[in-house]
Amino acid sequence: MPQFFLNKRLIVLLVSIVILVALVGFSIRDRSHLTQPEQFLNDVVGLGESVISRPASGVANFFGSISDVENTYKENQKLKARLDELTSLQAQVHDLQTENNSLTDIVNNKASLSKYSSIQAIVIARNPDHWYENIIINKGSVNGIQKDMAVITSKGLIGKIKSVNKFYSTVQLLSAADPENRVSAVVQAGKSNVYGLIQGYDQSKKMLQLQELDNNASVKKGELVTTSGLGGIFPSGLVIGKVNNVVPDENGLTQTAYVTPSANFYETDYVMVVDRNAAKVNGGG
């Protein structure tokens, strides 16, 4: 009896295997139509994929987009930092070029002022309340600076020493509104010289006023104005500027010339202080 049941089980197993193989073969053969159970099973599987895969894909794309935005932000920050560095470098290069040009002009101008003794200095301060009047330089009495010495740039005269301390000095600019701020000047008018006084500055025109010119003198636009050396303070031959236009005074006895300064009073970093005593030794005013 046990042998019978054992053989029966074996027979059932073999029959099941045959049926399974038959079903597999039946399901994988080429057919144009699926059975209803197969269609139902495929529809359920497809619906499940749609319900699960689309949200999952959306979530994956969402976090992928966040990652892309984060990467883009970091790249933009790096590019912005690099751009700031380049801007800073460009500013430094510009400053170095300006400084180099100024120093080159000073060296060239110093050669043309060989008959004078000059002291190079740097502008270290400027009071906004007295922007048109004074600047502070880094040289004082220990460097040989004295009151009333002429102060020039590579382009021309800008003023004189107003006060001296041990290590720094105050320079009064030609544009300062001070009745005592005068310079004896001469216009190289053709073959003759016309003398007058630089006294006054027109803020709106940015021009110096050369006053007390002889009413009969012929002064034309573009003629050079320099120090005359006759005032006993400034040496002769320092460039002041060029005549822009001439107008007669109200009394009709003299005329005033408006002079465009050769030097820039307001963008000055390097100056030279001219020793008038050395100029006198060499025949200056």
RAQUIUR-V695734 format. One record per residue. N is the residue number from 1. SS is DSSP state (2 for helix, 1 for strand, 0 for the rest). Layout:
n=N ss=SS
n=N ss=SS
This chain:
n=1 ss=0
n=2 ss=2
n=3 ss=2
n=4 ss=2
n=5 ss=2
n=6 ss=2
n=7 ss=2
n=8 ss=2
n=9 ss=2
n=10 ss=2
n=11 ss=2
n=12 ss=2
n=13 ss=2
n=14 ss=2
n=15 ss=2
n=16 ss=2
n=17 ss=2
n=18 ss=2
n=19 ss=2
n=20 ss=2
n=21 ss=2
n=22 ss=2
n=23 ss=2
n=24 ss=2
n=25 ss=2
n=26 ss=2
n=27 ss=2
n=28 ss=2
n=29 ss=0
n=30 ss=0
n=31 ss=0
n=32 ss=0
n=33 ss=0
n=34 ss=0
n=35 ss=0
n=36 ss=2
n=37 ss=2
n=38 ss=2
n=39 ss=2
n=40 ss=2
n=41 ss=2
n=42 ss=2
n=43 ss=2
n=44 ss=2
n=45 ss=2
n=46 ss=2
n=47 ss=2
n=48 ss=2
n=49 ss=2
n=50 ss=2
n=51 ss=2
n=52 ss=2
n=53 ss=2
n=54 ss=2
n=55 ss=2
n=56 ss=2
n=57 ss=2
n=58 ss=2
n=59 ss=2
n=60 ss=2
n=61 ss=2
n=62 ss=2
n=63 ss=2
n=64 ss=2
n=65 ss=2
n=66 ss=2
n=67 ss=2
n=68 ss=2
n=69 ss=2
n=70 ss=2
n=71 ss=2
n=72 ss=2
n=73 ss=2
n=74 ss=2
n=75 ss=2
n=76 ss=2
n=77 ss=2
n=78 ss=2
n=79 ss=2
n=80 ss=2
n=81 ss=2
n=82 ss=2
n=83 ss=2
n=84 ss=2
n=85 ss=2
n=86 ss=2
n=87 ss=2
n=88 ss=2
n=89 ss=2
n=90 ss=2
n=91 ss=2
n=92 ss=2
n=93 ss=2
n=94 ss=2
n=95 ss=2
n=96 ss=2
n=97 ss=2
n=98 ss=2
n=99 ss=2
n=100 ss=2
n=101 ss=2
n=102 ss=2
n=103 ss=2
n=104 ss=2
n=105 ss=2
n=106 ss=2
n=107 ss=2
n=108 ss=2
n=109 ss=2
n=110 ss=2
n=111 ss=2
n=112 ss=2
n=113 ss=0
n=114 ss=0
n=115 ss=0
n=116 ss=0
n=117 ss=1
n=118 ss=1
n=119 ss=1
n=120 ss=1
n=121 ss=1
n=122 ss=1
n=123 ss=1
n=124 ss=1
n=125 ss=1
n=126 ss=0
n=127 ss=0
n=128 ss=2
n=129 ss=2
n=130 ss=2
n=131 ss=0
n=132 ss=0
n=133 ss=0
n=134 ss=1
n=135 ss=1
n=136 ss=1
n=137 ss=1
n=138 ss=0
n=139 ss=0
n=140 ss=0
n=141 ss=2
n=142 ss=2
n=143 ss=2
n=144 ss=0
n=145 ss=0
n=146 ss=0
n=147 ss=0
n=148 ss=0
n=149 ss=0
n=150 ss=1
n=151 ss=1
n=152 ss=1
n=153 ss=0
n=154 ss=0
n=155 ss=0
n=156 ss=0
n=157 ss=1
n=158 ss=1
n=159 ss=1
n=160 ss=1
n=161 ss=1
n=162 ss=1
n=163 ss=1
n=164 ss=1
n=165 ss=0
n=166 ss=0
n=167 ss=0
n=168 ss=0
n=169 ss=1
n=170 ss=1
n=171 ss=1
n=172 ss=1
n=173 ss=1
n=174 ss=0
n=175 ss=0
n=176 ss=0
n=177 ss=0
n=178 ss=0
n=179 ss=0
n=180 ss=0
n=181 ss=0
n=182 ss=0
n=183 ss=1
n=184 ss=1
n=185 ss=1
n=186 ss=1
n=187 ss=1
n=188 ss=1
n=189 ss=1
n=190 ss=0
n=191 ss=0
n=192 ss=1
n=193 ss=1
n=194 ss=1
n=195 ss=1
n=196 ss=1
n=197 ss=1
n=198 ss=1
n=199 ss=1
n=200 ss=1
n=201 ss=1
n=202 ss=1
n=203 ss=0
n=204 ss=0
n=205 ss=0
n=206 ss=0
n=207 ss=1
n=208 ss=1
n=209 ss=1
n=210 ss=1
n=211 ss=1
n=212 ss=1
n=213 ss=1
n=214 ss=1
n=215 ss=0
n=216 ss=0
n=217 ss=0
n=218 ss=0
n=219 ss=0
n=220 ss=0
n=221 ss=0
n=222 ss=0
n=223 ss=0
n=224 ss=1
n=225 ss=1
n=226 ss=1
n=227 ss=1
n=228 ss=0
n=229 ss=0
n=230 ss=0
n=231 ss=0
n=232 ss=0
n=233 ss=0
n=234 ss=0
n=235 ss=0
n=236 ss=0
n=237 ss=0
n=238 ss=0
n=239 ss=1
n=240 ss=1
n=241 ss=1
n=242 ss=1
n=243 ss=1
n=244 ss=1
n=245 ss=1
n=246 ss=1
n=247 ss=1
n=248 ss=1
n=249 ss=0
n=250 ss=0
n=251 ss=0
n=252 ss=0
n=253 ss=0
n=254 ss=1
n=255 ss=1
n=256 ss=1
n=257 ss=1
n=258 ss=1
n=259 ss=1
n=260 ss=1
n=261 ss=1
n=262 ss=0
n=263 ss=0
n=264 ss=0
n=265 ss=0
n=266 ss=0
n=267 ss=0
n=268 ss=0
n=269 ss=0
n=270 ss=1
n=271 ss=1
n=272 ss=1
n=273 ss=1
n=274 ss=1
n=275 ss=1
n=276 ss=2
n=277 ss=2
n=278 ss=2
n=279 ss=2
n=280 ss=2
n=281 ss=2
n=282 ss=0
n=283 ss=0
n=284 ss=0
n=285 ss=0
